[in-house]
Amino acid sequence: MATEVEIFGTDADGEALARPVGWQGDGPPPLILMEPEARGQPALAPGERVLARLRPLFGNRFAGRTLRRLDTAPGRVIGVFHASPNGGGRIVPTDRRAKAAWLVPKDATAAARDGDLVRATPLPSAPFARKSAQVVELLGRFGEAATLSLAVQHSFGIEESFSAGALAEAAAAGPPEAGARTDLRAIPLVTIDGEDARDFDDAVFAEPVDGGFHILVAIADVAAYVHPGSALDADARARGNSVYFPDRAVPMLPEALSAGWCSLRPGEDRACLFAEIDIDASGRKLRHRFGRGLMHSAARLTYEQAEASHGSAQPIAPSLPALFAASEVLLAARAERGTLDLPLPERRVVLGDDGAVLRVEARPRLASHRLVEEIMLLANVSAAEELERLRLPAVWRVHAPPTEEKLEALRGFLRAMRISLPQGGHVRAGDLQRALERLDGHDAAPLVAEMMLRAQSQAAYAVENIGHFGLCLPKYVHFTSPIRRYADLLVHRALIRGLGLGDDGLADAEIPTLAACSAAISATERRAAAAEREAMDRALALFMADHVGTVFPARISGVTRFGLFVTLDESGASGLVPMSSLGNDFWHFDATTQTLLGRRHGKTWRLAQQAAVRLVEANGITGGLTFHMANTGSASTRVRGYRGRK
């Protein structure tokens, strides 16, 4: 049966996402993952409508194959309204791929003011006539990070409202009963999260034992509240994960659960699924045990509070010294195993009370972050080993090795720095890590880490375990964040079923759907990552708009036939330096060496080169930044090899 669908966005891989036109059913419309178009056909663009044949994946998700394109006019337009003096106006779309503005007649503005972000629908127009649209919703004022996040959310089709059934089930939730649960309330478990976190799904405790450590990891027991086949489960499956924007989050579960009964808030009894793990002094895991418990968080700590307590004679929580010590031996064991640890800087957008972007700053990399990462990694590995022991179907977290094509491009880039990688398919994560360590302290190291990230395959969820290349692990699952990731909830249900911990474990009917579910939640994860990245780009562009004309230190992060991409050292903002601005020359692009060579003057722009750039345009609507080189004479005349630390 053919269905008319509208393309509303793409995931991180550029694959089209769609939903049925004129959806009238209960709850959110189903998510349709469109298959790639036939060879020679242009890719589907947001707003395009097609007749598609749908194939059910699971629950509220379908795969779609295009049978016939119906039109090229979008079903809706998201953009900034600009009023005309005589009434009406025009809409400049937020989609950076849109080529022209839309006219808005006088009687179709819905009282939109100049500078409002709006949602509009196209009006009928004659062939070759200027496109026009009618405003149907006012989304907010342009210039606020919250408004731009909302625009991104609309563009990617990320649903914010929950079904009536899911809200009713969440509202009916209540405090956990002890029952057969292990009573952990006397153990001083603590949560360690970011300052702005509202959902606390993991708590930790450690103590020294026999030269090693006994570690307890308690995870919110979401499975006790979200049951297979329920309305809550259907909504959580459809979302796949929570999405985090600079100003707010779109949770996977209703707030009554995500920030309420499933959140391990201090001083309150909470249901949990726990892992007891013993490690020796070298970080080797000796044993583990899983169970269901009742816990009582002793404290809600921020990363900064835990860090300030590190090494203190009077720690803020009694188990912090043991937790830090345990994480250090686990980190050493991970380095010995040969994992890839890319030091990619994270940025944080700081907003004012009025929603304006005040500044963009780097997130510090603290030992307390490492503490949580290493303990959670240990718990995830333990869960994977337990599922394998139980011989149960599982949703694995898999990461394939880089393709040979990507590795060869990386080899060419590193060769210019006199760093080599093993040939053929023999590259391991440790080889990449050692190459990165040779650049430790060099100012090109962050860009090399970025290039290594681009060379990686995308991690995903799958029912067939192929191991995790980056972590150098033969088996791995996600277990520690069931409030914000559906994959973790499925792992919890599998453990509950396999260990006989209750009747709310993995249902028989779920097992045949796990493969399709894995593919779908991998897609929603990529969609969330792309949306979060685009929202950050727009917030950065808003912030940079007040700095047009300013010269910034930057590094060339991409070389193309049409210009250079640069990334600013301080803010991490990226933008394009058009070829036309590089000076009066004939430029030759060399894909192997990633350089632009000026044939007339012999100047060369190369990947990873430091440069001073002047901001000439910051488009907060699309998130695009345009730069010019501050001094085109600063280009090097040859590609220099890396000769040691700077």
N, C-alpha and C positions, 0 to 999 in steps of 0.2 A: 504494500500500500504506500502510495506517494504522499508526502506531507510538505506543505509550504513552510519554509523556515527562513528566518532572518539571521544573517551573520552579525554578531554584536561585538566581536573582539577576537583576539588571537592569544594563544598561550605563549610561553617563553620560546618555543621552537618555531613560532610563526604559523602553527596550524590553526585553522579557523574554528571558532566556537559559535554555536548557533542555538536558537530556541524557536519553538513553533510560533507562527504568526497568529495573533488573536487568541492567545491561550486563555481558556475559560475554566480550567480545572481547579480543584482544590489545591492549596499550597503553591509553592513556587513552580514555575515552568520547568520542564525537564531540560537538562543540559545535553546538547548534542555535539559530539566530537566529530567534526567533518574530516573525511579522508582526503588526502592530497588530490588535487585535480589531475585529470589526464594530461599526459605529456603534450606540450604545445598550448595548453590552456592557461590563461592568467590565473594567479591565485585569487581566492575569494577575499573580498575586502569587506570591512565592517560596514553594515548598512545594506549590503546586497541581499536580495531575496532569490532563493532557488527552490525548485521542486526537488525533494530529496527522498531517497529510500532509506528508511531507518531500520537499524538492527539493534535489538535490546542488548545492553551490556549488563546492567543490574539496576534494581530500584528505579531511580529517577534519571538514569543516564542511558544515552543511545549513541551508537555510531551512525554517521550519515554519509551517504554517497550521492553526489550531485547527479540528477537525471537531466535537468534543464534549468538554465538561468532564466529568471523571469524578468528582471529589470536590473538596472545599475544604480537606481536612486535609493539612497538610504531610507530606512523606515523611521529613523529619528536622527536628530542632529544635536550634539552637545557643543556649546560654544559661548562666547562672550557677546552680549548684545551691545551694539553701538547705535544710539538714537540719532535720527536725522532731524534737522531743525524744523522741517515741515511735517513731522510725524512719521511713524514707521521707523525703519532702520535697517540694519544688517547684522548678521551673526557671523563672527569669525570662528570657525570650528576649532576645537581643542585637538582634534586628530591631526598630527603633523603631516599625515599623508594627504589631507584634503588640499585641493589646489585653489579653491575660490570661496568667497563669502556667499552667504545666502541673504537675499532680500526679504524684508519683513514688511508686509503692507500695514497701513495705519490701523486697520481694525483687527490685526492679528498679533499685537504685541503683548497681550495679557498684562498690561500695566508694567511691563519691564522697564527698568531705568537704565540709563547709560552705565555700562560697567557691570551689569548683572550677568551671572552665569546662568544659562537657561537650557532647557530641553525643548526641542521643537520638532514638529513633523512637517515633511515636505508638502507643498500645495501643488495641485495639478498645474502643469505648464505646457505650453506649445513647444514643439521641437525647436531646438536651437535658441529658445528664449532663456533669459536669465533665470536661474533657479530661485524659487521663493519658498518660504516656510512660515509656519504659524507657531508661535510660542505656546507651549502647553504647561510648562512648569518652571517656576523660578527656584534655582538651586542655591543662590547666595550671591555675595558680592565678590567680584574678581579681585584678587590681591590678598585673599585669606587662604592660608594653607588648608584649612578645613574644607573650603569650597573646592579647591583643586583636587583634594583627596576624593571628594564626592564625585567630581567629574571623572576621575580615573576609575572609581568604583563602577560608575554607570558604563563607562567604555568597555570594561572587562566583564560586565554582567555579573558582578559579585553581589549576591543577594544579601540584604541586611535584615529584612523582616522574616520571622519564623511563622510556620503554619500555626493555625489556631490549636490544633491537636498537640503540637510540640510545646507550645506555651502553657497549655492546660496541664500537661504531664509534669513540666518543670515546676509549675506553681504548686502542684500536689506533693512535691518531694518534701522530705522531712529529715530529722536527725537520724543517724544510723543506730541500729540496735546491736548490742554486743553479740548476742547469739553464740555461735561457735567461733567467733573471731578471737584471735590471740590479742590479749590486752597489752598494748604497748604504751599506755598512757603514762607510766612512770619513767619512761626513757626520755631524756631531754633532746628530742629531735628538734631541729631548726630548719627553717627555709631560708635560702639565700637567693635573692632575685634583684632585678633592677629597681631603682627607686620608684619608677612609675608603674611597676607591675601590679596587677589587680587579681590575677589568677595564680595561685600557688599550688602547683601540682606535684612537687617533689620536696621531701624533707630528708635530712641526713643526720647520721650520728656515727662516731667511730671511737674506738678505745684500743690501746696497745694490748696485744696478747701474744705471749711466747715469742717475742722478737719481731712479730708482725703486727697485723691489725685485724680487728673484728669490725666490720662495717655494716651498718643497717641503712637501707634505702627504702623509704616509704613513699609510695606513689598514690595519688588520689584514685579511689576505686570508682571510676566513672561507670564501669559495667554494672554496678549495683543500682544505678539510676537510669541508664540508657540500655534498654533491653532489645534484643533482636526482634524486628517486626514492628516496633513501636513507632509513633510519629516522631519522637525525638531521634530515633535511629535513622529514619528516612531523611530528616533534615541534616543530620550530621554527615551522613553518607554523601548527600548532594553537595555539601560545602567542602568536605574533604579535610579542611584545615581552617584555622583562624588566619586572618589577614591583618597586617600591622602597617598603618599609615603614620606619617609624622605626627598627626594630631589625635588619632584614635585607633581603635581596633574594631574589626568586624569578627566577632567570636564564632566558633564552630557550634557552641552550645548556648542556649539562652542564659542571660545574666544570673537568673536564680540558681543556676548550677555552676556556670563558669566562674562567677565571683562569689558564689554562695556555698551550697552544700558540697560541691566537689572541690572547693578551694581550701587548702590546708591552712586556714587562718589561725593565728595564735590564740591560745586559751580556749579553743573550742574542740569538742570531740568530732573526729572525722573518720570515715571508713577509708581503709587503704589496702592496697596490695603491696606486700613488702618482700624484700630480698635481703637475707642475711648472708654475708660474704666474708670469708676469711682469706687474707693474703699473707705471704711471708715477707721477709725484710727486703727481698729483691723485687717485689711487686707481682710475684707469680700467684695466681689464684689457686687456693687449696681446695675449697669446697664452697657450695652455695645451697641455700634453701629458700623456697618461696612459700608464702602463706597469705592469708587474709587477716587483717588486724583492725584494731580500733586504736587510734593515736590521738595525741593532744600536743600540738606544736608548742614548744617552750618559748619560741621567739621568732619573729619575722625580721630577718637581717637583710640589709642591702649589701651589695658587693663592697661598697666603700666602708661600711661598718666592719665587715669581716676583715677587710684589708688592714684597717687601722688597728685591729686587734691582733694581727699576725705578729707573733714574737713578743707579745705583751706578757708581763708577769701576772696580770689579772685579765684574762681573756673575757670577751663579752659573753661567750657561751662556753661551758666547760669542755665540750668535745672539740672545739676549734683547733687546738694544737695537734690533736691526733688526726683530725681531718686534713689539715695542711700537710702533716708528715706523710700520711697515706697517699695523698695526691702526688707528692714529690716522688715517691718510689714508683707509683704507677706511671708517671710521666717518664721517668728514666727507663722503665721497662718498655714503654711504647717507643721511645727513641731507639732502644736496642733492637726492637722488632723491625724498624725501618719504615715508619709511616711518613706520609707527606703532611707537613704542617705549614701551610701557606700564611705568611704574616700580612694578610690583607687588612688595611686600615678600615675601620668602621666609622661612619659619621653619624652625628646626632643633630637633628634640627631642633633648635630652641625657639619656642613660640612665646609671644607676649600675650597679655590678657585679652587683647583685641584680635588674636588669631594671626597677627602679622609675624613674619619670620624675623627674629631678632639676630640670630647668628647661626652658623653651622660650625660645629666643633668635632674634633676627633674623640672617639670613645677611648679612654685609657685601657690598656691591656693589663689587667691586674692578676696577681697570684690567686685571688679569690675566684676569678673567672676560671682559671685552670683547675682549681679545686673542684668546682661543680662539674666541669666538663669531664674530668678524669673519673670521678665517682659515677657519673651518669653513663659514661662509656663502659665502665666495668659492669654496671647493672644491665645494660643492653646486651653485652656479650654473654653474661650469665643467663639471661632470658633466652637468647638464641640457642645456647647449649642445652638448656632445659627442654625447649621445644623439640630439638633434634632427638634428645633422649626419649621423649614421650612419643616420638614418631607421629606427630600430629601435623596436619596441613598448617602452613604458616605463611604470613606475609613477610618476606625477607626484605631487608634494606640492602640493595645490591649496587655495585659500582664497577662497571666493566673497565678494563684497561683502555688507555687512549688508542685511537686508531693509528695505523702506521702513517697515514697521510698527515694527521695532526702532529705526530711525533717528528716527522721529517721537517715540517715547518718550524717546530720548536728547535730541532737540531740546528737548522740554518741560522736561527736567531742567536742561539747560544754560541755558535761557532765564531761569530763576530767578536765574542768576548773571550775566545780561546777556552771555551768549556765544551767538553764532548760528552755525549751520552752513548751507551751501548747500542750497537746496530741491531736491526731486525726486531723481532718481538720479544727481546730479552730485557726490556726496560722495566724496572720495578719502582715502586714508590720511593724506596730508599735512594735510588739513583738520582731521582729528581730532587730529593731533599739535600743530598750531598752537593749537587750542583748549586742549589740555592745557598747553602752554607758558605760556599766559596765567595759569594758576593756579600756576606755578612758585613754590614757597615758601609757598603757602597750605596750611593744614593740612587742607583738604578735598581736596587734589590726589590722595591715594591712593584715596579713595572715587570720585572722578571717573574715575580710571583703571580701577577695578573696574567702574563702570557702562559704560565703553566696552568693556571685555572682555565683559560680558554682552550687549552689542549686536552683537558679532561673530558671524558664522557660524563653525561649527567647521571647522578645517582637516581635511583628509582625504586619502586616497590614491585615485587614479583613473587610468584609462588614457586618458581624454580630458582634455587640458590646457586649463584655463580661467584659468591664471595664479594668482598669489598676491597677494591684495588687501593684506594687512598689510605685506608686504615690498615691495610695488609692483614686482613682477617678472613678466615675461611667461612665464617658464619657470623651474621650480625642482624639484629632487628631493632626497631624503635619501640621502647617499652616505657619511657619515663615521662611522656607528655600527652596523656590521653585527653586532657581538657582541650588541647588545641590541635591534635592530630588524630584522624580516624584510624590510621594504621596502628597506633599504639593501643587503641581500644580493642582492635581485632586480636592483637597479641595478648592482651589481658584475658579476653574471652577464651582464647586457645589454652592458656595456662590454667584458667579456672576449670575448663572441661577436662584437661588432661590430668590435673591433680585432684579432681573431685572436690573442688572448693565451693560448690554451689550449683544450683540448677539454672543459673543465668550465664553460663558459658557459651562457647561457640555452638550455634544451632546447626542441626543437620542440614537445614535448607540453605545455610550460608556457605557451606563448603564448596558446592559447585560454582558459586559466584565469585570466589576469591580471586581468580585470575582476572576476570573483567573488572572487579573492584580495584585490584592493584593498578591496572592500567588507568582507570578513571581517577584515582586519588593521586597518581603520579602527574596526571594532566592538571588537576586543580592545584597541586603544589607548584608546578611551573607557571600556571596562571597567576597565582599569588605572588611569586617572586617577581614576575614581570610587572605586575601592578604596583608592588612596593617600590620597585626600581624607578618606574615612571613617576610615581608620586614624589619620590625624593628628587628626581631631576627637575620637576616643576617647582618644588620648594626652593631648590638651589637657584633656579632661574629667577624666581621672585626676589630672593636675597641679592642676587648679582645685579638686578636691574638698577640699583642705586649706585653701582660702581662702573657704569659704562664710561670708557675712556681711561680707566685705571690699568696700569701695567702690572702683571703678575708673573712670578716665577712659575714655570711649568715644565712638563716633560712630554715629549712626543710619544703618544700611546697608540697611534695607529697611522699607517702610511697607505694611501690609496691613489688611484688614478686621478681623483678629483680634488685632492688636497690632503691635509694632515689633521689628525685628531690629537688634541692636547689635553692633558689633565693637570689641573692646578695643584701645586704642592700643598697649599694650606687647606683649602676647602674640599679637595677631591672632585670639584666640578669639572666636567669634560665638555668640549665643544669642538667645532670645526674651524680650521684655518683654510679657506678656499684656495684652490690653486691660483686663481686670478690675482690673489693678494701677495703672492710670493715674489713678485718682481718680474721684470721684462726678460723672460728667458723661455727656452723650450725645455720642458721638464720630462725626463724619462723615468718611468716607474719600474723598479726592479723588485719583483715579488719575492725572489729568493733572498736577497739581502735586506728587504724591507726598507728601500731608500728611494728618494726622489733626487735625480741628478740633473743639474742644469747644464745643458749641452753648450750653451754660449759662454758662461762664466765659470763652469766647473764646480759650482757650489753643490753641496750635498746635504739634504735633510735626512736623518736616519732615525729609526725606531730607538727609543730610550734616550735620545739626545735632550739635554737641558736647553731651554729656550725662554726668552722673555716675550710675553704675548700681551697685546692690548685688547681689552674687551670692547667690541664695537656694537654688539646687539645681544640683548637678553630677552627672550620671548617667554614670558611667564605662562602664556596660554598653552604652548606646545612643549615647553621645557627646553627649547633649543637655545644654545649659546654659540655665537660666532666671534672669532678672534682674528686679529691680524698679528703677524710677527712685529714686535716692537722695533726690531732692527734686522732687516733682511740680510744685512752684511754679516750677521753673527753665525751664519751657517758654516759648518765645517766643510773643508774641501776634500776630505776623504773619510773613510770609515776606519776609526781607530779601534784596535783591540783592547780588551780589558787587561790591565797589567797588575792588578792587585787591588787592595783596599784603598779607598779614598779616606 
